């Protein structure tokens, strides 16, 4: 039976000099945090009026297409009768096309923090050369307007130190047997006998080998994985985020759905490092939204992130209000988006379905 190993309580690690590395002065006191990027670039020259297309119309929806979309909609609901689709008569179709403006601001943010990992033979390069400052570390960004995260070991910040959890021993007392290597036999409750006979489960010893540590009384230190040493370094966390915001011009059709989830006819698109608002757009609400959102994004994201690219898009979302008669009563539904989604909140022929 192994005697319980005695380990001193963990103490603070050796004095960490990361705070003396230029560019990382506050890393120990505040745990790093998001770092302000270099000075932002200036927006490109604003586009001239008249660059937007002249064709603002979407081909009128035909009755056949409207009816087919209505048919698909009814078929997707098990409780909807097909009678309004088959027998209803379309009396009027009215377009209510509307504009959607979308702004995408693709940003990169950087955060630093002290880090440790089990030492596995890496080079200890601390102070062999000046460490690059956080925004000088070379990283490969993903495709534009794509969310992505990456963690990087900052060059020339790695040092080797003794594991603070096990004091360089590489092992810790087993939690299951408290370092003893054996556990109480549950068959005989540790007495070594049962029913006046020797306990065969523990060979009358009253104890059984601890399966967690194979009777060693110790297990590999979880901090250093038994390596006894740690590699201490500065970790740089880089995050690329595509910040998207939409504005849909109010339309008076009566359709109450989320038009952000459908696509439309693309009328205009441009992207630059930093954008100017749209100028001379036929619908003033789009120009106002462009100016407001671009100003808001550049103010909000430039403080803690580097704006790598911005993209603005204007789409014309098709909406058709379809009036029809069925059994002498008037009803309506909407067909909207390139996907020809249907909204018919007051479908006139429903029943209660019971799924067996």
HUTA-V304196 format. One record per pair of residues at least 12 apart in sequence whose C-alpha atoms are under 10 Angstrom apart, sorted by the first residue. I is the first residue (numbers start at 0). J is the second residue. Records with the same first field share a line. If there is no record, write none. Layout:
I=J + J
This chain:
0=179 + 180 + 181 + 206 + 208 + 214 + 215 + 216
1=178 + 179 + 180 + 181 + 214 + 215 + 216 + 217
2=178 + 179 + 180 + 215 + 216
3=172 + 173 + 176 + 177 + 178 + 179 + 180 + 215 + 216 + 217
4=170 + 171 + 172 + 173 + 177 + 178 + 179 + 216 + 217
5=171 + 172 + 178
6=164 + 165 + 166 + 168 + 170 + 171 + 172
7=164 + 165 + 166
8=163 + 164 + 165 + 166
9=162 + 163 + 164 + 165 + 166
10=163 + 164 + 166
11=163 + 164
12=160 + 161 + 162 + 163 + 164
13=160 + 161 + 163
15=27 + 113 + 158 + 231 + 232
16=125 + 156
17=112 + 113 + 125 + 156 + 157 + 231 + 232 + 233
18=31 + 113
20=125 + 126 + 129 + 130 + 131 + 132 + 155 + 156 + 233
21=129 + 130 + 131 + 132 + 133
22=34 + 130 + 131 + 132 + 133 + 134 + 135
23=111 + 112 + 113 + 130 + 131 + 132 + 133 + 233
25=111 + 112
26=110 + 111 + 112 + 113 + 233
27=111 + 112 + 113
29=112
30=110 + 111 + 112 + 113
31=109 + 110 + 111 + 112 + 113 + 233 + 234 + 235
32=109 + 110 + 111 + 112 + 236 + 303
33=108 + 109 + 110 + 111 + 112 + 236 + 237 + 302 + 303 + 304
34=108 + 109 + 110 + 111 + 133 + 134 + 302 + 303 + 304 + 305
35=108 + 109 + 110 + 133 + 134 + 301 + 302 + 303 + 304 + 305
36=107 + 108 + 109 + 133 + 134 + 301 + 302 + 303 + 304 + 305 + 306
37=134 + 301 + 302 + 303 + 304 + 305
38=301 + 302 + 305
39=272 + 273 + 297 + 301 + 302 + 304 + 305 + 306 + 307
40=272 + 273 + 305 + 306 + 307
41=272 + 273 + 274 + 275
42=271 + 272 + 273 + 274 + 275
43=271 + 272 + 273 + 274 + 275
44=273 + 274 + 275
45=274 + 275 + 276 + 277 + 278
46=269 + 274 + 275 + 276 + 277 + 278 + 279
47=277 + 278 + 279
48=277 + 278 + 279 + 280
49=278 + 279 + 280 + 281
50=267 + 277 + 278 + 279 + 280
51=266 + 267 + 268 + 277 + 278 + 279 + 280 + 281 + 313
52=266 + 267 + 280
53=266 + 281
54=266
55=96 + 98 + 264 + 265 + 266 + 281 + 314 + 315
56=96 + 264 + 266 + 315 + 317
57=94 + 96 + 263 + 264 + 315 + 316 + 317 + 318
58=94 + 317
59=92 + 93 + 94 + 317 + 318 + 319
60=92 + 93 + 94 + 317 + 318 + 319 + 321 + 334 + 339
61=92
62=89 + 90 + 91 + 92 + 321
64=334 + 339
65=89 + 92 + 319 + 320 + 321 + 332 + 333 + 334 + 335 + 339 + 341
66=84 + 85 + 87 + 88 + 89 + 321 + 334
67=84 + 339
68=84 + 333 + 334 + 335 + 338 + 339 + 340 + 341
69=81 + 83 + 84 + 85 + 321 + 332 + 333 + 334 + 339 + 340 + 341 + 342 + 343
70=82 + 83 + 84 + 85 + 341
71=84 + 340 + 341
72=84 + 339 + 340 + 341 + 342 + 343
73=341 + 343 + 346 + 348 + 349
76=349
77=349 + 350 + 351 + 352 + 353 + 354
78=348 + 349 + 350 + 351 + 352 + 353
79=346 + 347 + 348 + 349 + 350 + 351 + 352
80=346 + 347 + 348 + 349 + 350
81=348 + 349
82=325 + 326 + 347 + 348
83=323 + 324 + 325 + 326 + 330 + 346 + 347 + 348
84=323 + 325 + 348
85=325
86=323 + 324 + 325 + 326
87=322 + 323 + 324 + 325 + 326 + 327 + 328 + 329 + 330
88=322 + 323 + 324 + 325 + 326 + 327 + 329 + 330
89=321 + 322 + 323 + 324 + 325 + 329 + 330 + 331
90=321 + 322 + 323 + 324 + 329 + 330 + 331
91=320 + 321 + 322 + 323 + 324 + 331
92=319 + 320 + 321 + 322 + 323 + 331 + 332 + 333
93=252 + 318 + 319 + 320 + 321 + 322 + 333
94=252 + 317 + 318 + 319 + 320 + 321 + 333 + 334 + 335
95=250 + 251 + 252 + 253 + 254 + 316 + 317 + 318 + 319 + 320 + 333 + 335
96=248 + 250 + 251 + 252 + 263 + 315 + 316 + 317 + 318 + 319 + 335 + 336
97=247 + 248 + 249 + 250 + 251 + 252 + 258 + 263 + 282 + 314 + 315 + 316 + 317 + 318
98=246 + 247 + 248 + 249 + 250 + 263 + 264 + 265 + 266 + 282 + 284 + 285 + 313 + 314 + 315 + 316 + 317
99=245 + 246 + 247 + 248 + 249 + 258 + 259 + 262 + 263 + 264 + 265 + 285 + 288 + 312 + 313 + 314 + 315 + 316
100=244 + 245 + 246 + 247 + 248 + 267 + 268 + 284 + 285 + 286 + 288 + 289 + 292 + 311 + 312 + 313 + 314 + 315
101=243 + 244 + 245 + 246 + 247 + 259 + 268 + 285 + 288 + 289 + 292 + 310 + 311 + 312 + 313 + 314
102=241 + 242 + 243 + 244 + 245 + 246 + 268 + 270 + 274 + 288 + 289 + 292 + 293 + 296 + 309 + 310 + 311 + 312 + 313
103=144 + 240 + 241 + 242 + 243 + 244 + 245 + 270 + 292 + 293 + 296 + 308 + 309 + 310 + 311 + 312
104=143 + 144 + 240 + 241 + 242 + 243 + 244 + 270 + 272 + 273 + 274 + 293 + 296 + 297 + 300 + 306 + 307 + 308 + 309 + 310 + 311
105=143 + 144 + 145 + 146 + 239 + 240 + 241 + 242 + 243 + 272 + 300 + 304 + 305 + 306 + 307 + 308 + 309 + 310
106=143 + 144 + 145 + 146 + 238 + 239 + 240 + 241 + 242 + 300 + 301 + 303 + 304 + 305 + 306 + 307 + 308 + 309
107=140 + 146 + 147 + 148 + 237 + 238 + 239 + 240 + 241 + 300 + 301 + 303 + 304 + 305 + 306 + 307 + 308
108=134 + 148 + 236 + 237 + 238 + 239 + 240 + 300 + 301 + 302 + 303 + 304 + 305 + 306
109=133 + 134 + 149 + 150 + 235 + 236 + 237 + 238 + 239 + 303 + 304 + 305
110=133 + 134 + 150 + 234 + 235 + 236 + 237 + 238 + 303
111=133 + 150 + 151 + 152 + 153 + 233 + 234 + 235 + 236 + 237
112=232 + 233 + 234 + 235 + 236
113=152 + 156 + 231 + 232 + 233 + 234 + 235
114=152 + 157 + 229 + 230 + 231 + 232 + 233 + 234 + 235
115=157 + 158 + 159 + 160 + 162 + 222 + 223 + 228 + 229 + 230 + 231 + 232 + 233 + 234
116=159 + 162 + 222 + 223 + 224 + 228 + 229 + 230 + 231 + 232
117=159 + 160 + 162 + 221 + 222 + 223 + 224 + 225 + 226 + 227 + 228 + 229 + 230 + 231
118=158 + 159 + 160 + 161 + 162 + 223 + 224 + 225 + 226 + 227 + 228 + 229 + 230 + 231
119=223 + 226 + 228 + 229 + 230
120=159 + 228 + 230
121=157 + 158 + 159 + 230
122=155 + 157 + 158 + 159 + 230
123=154 + 155 + 156 + 157 + 158 + 159 + 230 + 231 + 232
124=154 + 155 + 156 + 157 + 158 + 159 + 232
125=153 + 154 + 155 + 156 + 157 + 158 + 159 + 231 + 232
126=154 + 155 + 156 + 157 + 158
127=154 + 155 + 156 + 157
128=154 + 155 + 156
129=154 + 155 + 156
130=153 + 154 + 155 + 156 + 233
131=153 + 154 + 155 + 156
132=153 + 154
133=153 + 233 + 234 + 235 + 236 + 237
134=235 + 237 + 305
135=153
136=151 + 152 + 153 + 154 + 235
137=151 + 153 + 154
138=150 + 151 + 237
140=237 + 238 + 239 + 307
141=239
142=239
143=239 + 240 + 241 + 307 + 308 + 309
144=239 + 240 + 241 + 242 + 243 + 307 + 308 + 309 + 310
145=239 + 240 + 241 + 242
146=238 + 239 + 240 + 241 + 242
147=237 + 238 + 239 + 240 + 241
148=236 + 237 + 238 + 239 + 240
149=235 + 236 + 237 + 238 + 239
150=234 + 235 + 236 + 237 + 238
151=233 + 234 + 235 + 236 + 237
152=231 + 232 + 233 + 234 + 235 + 236
153=232 + 233 + 234 + 235 + 236
154=232 + 233 + 234
155=232 + 233
156=230 + 231 + 232 + 233 + 234
157=229 + 230 + 231 + 232 + 233 + 234
158=229 + 230 + 231 + 232 + 233
159=228 + 229 + 230 + 231 + 232
160=227 + 228 + 229 + 230 + 231
161=223 + 226 + 227 + 228 + 229 + 230 + 231
162=220 + 222 + 223 + 224 + 225 + 226 + 227 + 228 + 229 + 230
163=222 + 223 + 227 + 228 + 229
164=220 + 221 + 222 + 223 + 227
165=219 + 220 + 221 + 222 + 223 + 225 + 227 + 228
166=220 + 227 + 228
167=220 + 223 + 225 + 226 + 227 + 228 + 229
168=219 + 220 + 223 + 225 + 226 + 227 + 228
169=217 + 218 + 219 + 220 + 221 + 222 + 223 + 224 + 225 + 226 + 227 + 228
170=216 + 217 + 218 + 219 + 220 + 221 + 222 + 223 + 224 + 225 + 226 + 227
171=216 + 217 + 218 + 219 + 220 + 221 + 222 + 225
172=212 + 215 + 216 + 217 + 218 + 219 + 220
173=209 + 211 + 212 + 213 + 214 + 215 + 216 + 217 + 218 + 219 + 220
174=211 + 212 + 216 + 217 + 218
175=209 + 210 + 211 + 212 + 216 + 217
176=208 + 209 + 210 + 211 + 212 + 214 + 215 + 216 + 217
177=209 + 216 + 217
178=209 + 212 + 214 + 215 + 216 + 217 + 218
179=208 + 209 + 212 + 214 + 215 + 216 + 217
180=206 + 207 + 208 + 209 + 210 + 211 + 212 + 213 + 214 + 215 + 216 + 217
181=205 + 206 + 207 + 208 + 209 + 210 + 211 + 212 + 213 + 214 + 215 + 216
182=205 + 206 + 207 + 208 + 209 + 210 + 214
183=201 + 204 + 205 + 206 + 207 + 208 + 209
184=198 + 200 + 201 + 202 + 203 + 204 + 205 + 206 + 207 + 208
185=200 + 201 + 205 + 206 + 207
186=198 + 199 + 200 + 201 + 205 + 206
187=199 + 200 + 201 + 203 + 204 + 205 + 206
188=205 + 206
189=201 + 203 + 204 + 205 + 206 + 207
190=203 + 204 + 205 + 206
191=203 + 204 + 205 + 206
192=204 + 205
238=304
239=304 + 305 + 306 + 307
240=304 + 306
241=306 + 308 + 309
242=296 + 300 + 309
243=296 + 309 + 310 + 311
244=259 + 292 + 293 + 296 + 311
245=258 + 259 + 288 + 289 + 292 + 311 + 312 + 313
246=258 + 259 + 284 + 285 + 288 + 289 + 292 + 313
247=259 + 284 + 285 + 288 + 313 + 314 + 315 + 316
248=282 + 283 + 284 + 285 + 288 + 316
249=284
250=318
252=318 + 319 + 320 + 333
253=320 + 333
254=318 + 319 + 320 + 332 + 333 + 334 + 335 + 342 + 343 + 344
255=333 + 342 + 344
256=335 + 342
258=316 + 318 + 335 + 336
259=316 + 336
260=336 + 338
261=316 + 317 + 335 + 336 + 337 + 338 + 339 + 340
262=314 + 315 + 316 + 317 + 335 + 336 + 337 + 338 + 339
263=313 + 314 + 315 + 316 + 317 + 318 + 335 + 336 + 337 + 338
264=313 + 314 + 315 + 316 + 317 + 336 + 337
265=312 + 313 + 314 + 315 + 316
266=312 + 313 + 314 + 315
267=311 + 312 + 313 + 314 + 315
268=310 + 311 + 312 + 313 + 314
269=309 + 310 + 311 + 312 + 313
270=308 + 309 + 310 + 311 + 312
271=307 + 308 + 309 + 310 + 311
272=306 + 307 + 308 + 309 + 310
273=293 + 297 + 306 + 307 + 308 + 309 + 310
274=289 + 290 + 293 + 294 + 297 + 308 + 309 + 310 + 311
275=289 + 290 + 293 + 294 + 309 + 311
276=288 + 289 + 290 + 291 + 292 + 293 + 294 + 311
277=289 + 290 + 293 + 311 + 313
278=290
280=313
285=313
289=311 + 312 + 313
293=309 + 310 + 311
296=309
297=309
315=336 + 337
316=335 + 336 + 337
317=334 + 335 + 336 + 337 + 338 + 339
318=333 + 334 + 335 + 336 + 337 + 339 + 340 + 341
319=332 + 333 + 334 + 335 + 336 + 339 + 341
320=332 + 333 + 334 + 335 + 341 + 342
321=333 + 334 + 343
325=347
326=347
328=347
329=347
330=343 + 345 + 346 + 347
331=343 + 344 + 345 + 346 + 347
332=344 + 345 + 346
